[in-house]
Amino acid sequence: MQWISKLLPKDGTTNIDGMIIDQYNNTLLRVDKTKTGECHVPQGIQFIHEKAFVNCISLSNIYLPDSVLQIQDYAFKGCTGLMSINVPPKVHYLHKGMLENCIKLQELYVQCLTPPVCLNYMTNNLFSDSDMLLYMNHFRTKFQEGDSCFAGVNKSQCVLYIPKGTYELYSQSETWRQFKIIRQN
């Protein structure tokens, strides 16, 4: 059972089972590095902050709720024990280094009907989708799609699960077609 306690009354953050949530209850700021096994991020979280899970080496599975809209730079970097994670359906952009050095990743469940864009370069600000699109169009040369999100992930062995009927879209993407095993759910 999850326990809930206030960290410091003045900062307004909340600790839910080793996950530090911001005062607005919509951003996961960081996760206790000693957390082990499975991690179920609470429903209602919209943003996974930059480096929120960095070096959580004992986590094996991370479950993100459908409410997640954005996953910031290096969010899961160095989660060397991570074997399975999902990308919720409303995530349109994957930020640099998102799963960097997740060397044991075996299953990646992407629930998006349109393949998310993996950005090699990003700012640390939280953008709405419309702001992101405007920013990308304005600075087109600064933003490039690439595979920096998955540096260190074995794309020959990690199974990519995608929604049924989306294989053609994913196989046309430079980023996603690097995964050698693609299965439709």
N, C-alpha and C positions, 0 to 999 in steps of 0.2 A: 504494500500500500504506500502511496506517495504521502510524504509529509510536507507541510508548508510552514515556513517561518520567515519572519522579517529579518533581513541582515542588519541594516542600520536604519532606524526610523527616519533619519534626516535625508538619506539618499533615495529612499522610495523603492529600492530594488527588492525583489522577492526571490527567495531560494526555494525552488521546487525540486526536490529529489536531486540536489547537486547541480541544478541548472539555474543560473542567475538571470532573472527576467527583469526588464526595465520597468520604470514606474508606470508606464502606460499599458503594461501587460501585452505588448505586441512584438517585442524584440527580445530574442534570446541573445544575451550579451556574452556569456561564457559558461563553460561546463567544467566541473571539478575534474582535474586530471586523473584522480584516483577512481573515477566511476568505471565500473566493469560491466561486461555483458551487453545487454540490450539497453537502448536509450529511446524512450518514447517522448518526443517533444510534444508539449500540450497543445491541444486544439486552440485556435485563436492567435497563435504566434504567426506573424506575417513576415518577419525579417530575421534571418540568421546573421548575426553581426560578424564582421571581419575577425578571423582567427578564433571564433567562438569555441570550436572543438579542437583547436590545434594541439597536437601531441597527446590526445586521449588514446594512448596506445592499447588500453585494455578493453576498449569498446569493440564488440563484434558486429553489432547490427544497430543501425540508426533508422528510426521511423519518423518521418516528417509529416505533419498533418496537411490536409488539403488547403488550409488557410495560408500556407507559406507562399509569399509572392516573390521574395528575393533572397538569394544566398550570396553573401559578400565574399570578397577576396580571401583566399586561403582558409575558408571556414572549417575544413576538415583536414587540413594539411598535417601530415605526419601521423595520422591515425593508422599506424602500421598493423594493427590487429583487425581493422575493419574488413568484414567480409561481404556485407550487404547494406545497401542504402537505396532510398527512393528519391526521385525528383518529382515534387507535386505538380499537378496539372496547370497551375497558374504561373509557374516560373518560366519566363521567356528568355532570360539571359543568365548564363553561367559565368561567374566572375573568375578572374585568373587564379590559378593555383587551388581551385576549390577542392579537388581530391588529390592534390600533389602528394606523392610518396605514400599513397594508400596501397602498398605493395601486395597485400593479401586480398584485395577486392575481387570477389568472385561473381557478384550479382549486382547489377545496376538497373533499377526499375525506373524508367522514365515514363511518367504518366501524361506527358504533353502530346496533344494531337499534332502540333507543329513542332518540329525539332528546335529545342532551345539553342540560341546562338552562344557559342563559347567565346568570350572576349579575352584576347591576350593582354589588353591594356584597359585599365579601368581607374576610376577615381574612388575615393572612399565614401562618397556621399550616397545616400539612399535616394534613388530616383524613382518616380512613377514610370510606368511603361511609356506613356506619351512623352514625358520629359526625356527619357532615355533615347527614344527614337529621334526626337529633335536634336539632341546633343550629338548622337551618332552621325546624323545627316550633315550637321554643321562641321564636325571635325572628322569627316570620313577617313582622312589619311591617318589619324591617330588611333582609330579603332580598327582592329583586324580580327576576323574570326580565325581561330586556330585551335590547337589542342592543349594549350597551357593549363586548362582545367584538369587534365588527366595525366600530367607528367608523372611518370613512375608507375602508372596503372598498366598492368599487362593486358593490353587490348586484344591479344590473341587468345587469352584464357577467360577473361571476364565476360560473362554472359550479359548482353544488353537486352532487356525486356522492354518492348514498346507497345503502345496500344494497337489493337487489331486494325488493319486497314491502313497503317501508316508506313509500311515498309518502304515503299517507293520514295516517300519524302525523306526518310532517314538515310536511305542508301544514296541519295543525291547530295547529301551534306558532306563536305570535306571532313568535318570533325567526326561525325557519327559513323561514316562508312569505314573508319579505321578499326572499329570493333569487328572482329572476325566471326563472332557468334551472336547473331541477332534473332531473337524470338519474339513473336507477337502474342500478346495476352488476349 
